[in-house]
Amino acid sequence: MQIAIVSVLREVIVHGVLETAWQQMIAVCLLLATAALLLVVRVWLPPTFEGVDAEAQVSARLRRESVSTMHVDGAKTVLAAVAHQTEA
């Protein structure tokens, strides 16, 4: 949305308000009014992801993966140490 607003305003500024067709100016005004209305209405909309903590979920998944990796690495280390002791 922000890119559209900036692009439209840049076009109006580059070409100038007096050189821009009146239909295009009405379209620009409607776009800006719609964006402002959406910003105002957003205040009253309920939060979409209430109670969802994405950071906590990702951290828990990474912890689980690192623990399982440590178990596998630890088991390989123990097996290597046992094999080394049996060879000696």
SEKOL-762613 format. One record per residue (C-alpha): residue in one letter; residue number from 1; x, y, z. Coordinates in nm, 4 decimals. Example, Ala and Ser with C-alpha at 12.3 -4.5 7.8 and 13.67 -1.06 7.14 Angstrom:
BEGIN
(a, 1, (1.2300, -0.4500, 0.7800))
(s, 2, (1.3670, -0.1060, 0.7140))
# end
This chain:
BEGIN
(m, 1, (0.0000, 0.0000, 0.0000))
(q, 2, (0.2808, 0.2372, 0.0904))
(i, 3, (0.4558, 0.1741, -0.2405))
(a, 4, (0.1373, 0.2515, -0.4315))
(i, 5, (0.0848, 0.5770, -0.2417))
(v, 6, (0.4424, 0.6900, -0.2954))
(s, 7, (0.4354, 0.5946, -0.6647))
(v, 8, (0.1114, 0.7806, -0.7301))
(l, 9, (0.2245, 1.0912, -0.5477))
(r, 10, (0.5594, 1.0824, -0.7272))
(e, 11, (0.3814, 1.0732, -1.0633))
(v, 12, (0.1665, 1.3715, -0.9665))
(i, 13, (0.4669, 1.5673, -0.8415))
(v, 14, (0.6817, 1.4862, -1.1476))
(h, 15, (0.4137, 1.5772, -1.4005))
(g, 16, (0.2623, 1.8547, -1.1952))
(v, 17, (-0.0926, 1.8945, -1.0761))
(l, 18, (-0.1900, 2.1259, -1.3627))
(e, 19, (-0.0555, 1.8887, -1.6296))
(t, 20, (-0.2273, 1.5812, -1.4850))
(a, 21, (-0.5658, 1.4805, -1.6268))
(w, 22, (-0.8607, 1.5502, -1.3989))
(q, 23, (-0.9633, 1.1830, -1.4093))
(q, 24, (-0.6219, 1.0840, -1.2793))
(m, 25, (-0.6421, 1.3441, -1.0018))
(i, 26, (-0.9800, 1.2051, -0.8934))
(a, 27, (-0.8309, 0.8549, -0.8934))
(v, 28, (-0.5393, 0.9766, -0.6789))
(c, 29, (-0.7791, 1.1441, -0.4353))
(l, 30, (-0.9920, 0.8275, -0.4141))
(l, 31, (-0.6826, 0.6140, -0.3511))
(l, 32, (-0.5623, 0.8403, -0.0722))
(a, 33, (-0.9104, 0.8641, 0.0819))
(t, 34, (-0.9460, 0.4853, 0.0735))
(a, 35, (-0.6051, 0.4390, 0.2361))
(a, 36, (-0.6952, 0.6871, 0.5092))
(l, 37, (-1.0299, 0.5138, 0.5657))
(l, 38, (-0.8573, 0.1761, 0.5972))
(l, 39, (-0.6159, 0.3181, 0.8536))
(v, 40, (-0.9025, 0.4588, 1.0587))
(v, 41, (-1.1151, 0.1430, 1.0337))
(r, 42, (-0.8178, -0.0756, 1.1335))
(v, 43, (-0.8359, 0.0706, 1.4844))
(w, 44, (-1.1737, -0.0946, 1.5456))
(l, 45, (-1.0920, -0.4308, 1.3845))
(p, 46, (-1.0057, -0.7100, 1.6290))
(p, 47, (-0.6482, -0.8330, 1.6238))
(t, 48, (-0.6116, -1.1220, 1.3834))
(f, 49, (-0.3435, -1.3161, 1.5680))
(e, 50, (-0.4397, -1.2490, 1.9289))
(g, 51, (-0.2690, -1.4972, 2.1587))
(v, 52, (-0.0275, -1.6219, 1.8928))
(d, 53, (0.3351, -1.5644, 1.9817))
(a, 54, (0.5306, -1.6538, 1.6696))
(e, 55, (0.8645, -1.5815, 1.8345))
(a, 56, (0.7934, -1.8280, 2.1158))
(q, 57, (0.6845, -2.0960, 1.8701))
(v, 58, (0.9982, -2.0569, 1.6582))
(s, 59, (1.2206, -2.0576, 1.9682))
(a, 60, (1.0574, -2.3761, 2.0963))
(r, 61, (1.1019, -2.5471, 1.7601))
(l, 62, (1.4678, -2.4449, 1.7405))
(r, 63, (1.5247, -2.5684, 2.0968))
(r, 64, (1.3680, -2.9052, 2.0121))
(e, 65, (1.5828, -2.9347, 1.6994))
(s, 66, (1.9025, -2.8419, 1.8819))
(v, 67, (1.8272, -3.0891, 2.1645))
(s, 68, (1.7649, -3.3722, 1.9163))
(t, 69, (2.0858, -3.2772, 1.7327))
(m, 70, (2.2771, -3.2772, 2.0617))
(h, 71, (2.1412, -3.6243, 2.1443))
(v, 72, (2.2511, -3.7601, 1.8058))
(d, 73, (2.5922, -3.5906, 1.8294))
(g, 74, (2.6304, -3.7065, 2.1891))
(a, 75, (2.5451, -4.0646, 2.0938))
(k, 76, (2.7999, -4.0552, 1.8107))
(t, 77, (3.0631, -3.9232, 2.0521))
(v, 78, (2.9894, -4.1975, 2.3054))
(l, 79, (3.0018, -4.4660, 2.0361))
(a, 80, (3.3293, -4.3287, 1.9049))
(a, 81, (3.4787, -4.3263, 2.2574))
(v, 82, (3.3643, -4.6841, 2.3213))
(a, 83, (3.5057, -4.7975, 1.9877))
(h, 84, (3.8344, -4.6227, 2.0638))
(q, 85, (3.8560, -4.7889, 2.4088))
(t, 86, (3.7847, -5.1344, 2.2661))
(e, 87, (4.0610, -5.0880, 2.0089))
(a, 88, (4.3171, -4.9889, 2.2731))
# end
